[in-house]
């Protein structure tokens, strides 16, 4: 086994890891989880607005 075989093997392993990560991120089973996570900043803003409006009884 020379250095070129090692380079080929490492390239194939990195490519497989890349495609596995892409499949994990964009796979249909993760869509609901990522959609909920995308809405978290807006839910926190709504909670802060409700809290601040309740405390403004002047």
Number of C-alpha atoms within 10 A of each C-alpha: 5 6 8 9 10 11 11 11 12 12 12 12 11 12 12 12 12 12 11 12 12 11 13 12 13 11 11 9 11 12 12 10 9 12 10 10 10 11 10 11 9 10 12 11 11 12 10 12 12 11 11 11 9 9 9 7 6 3
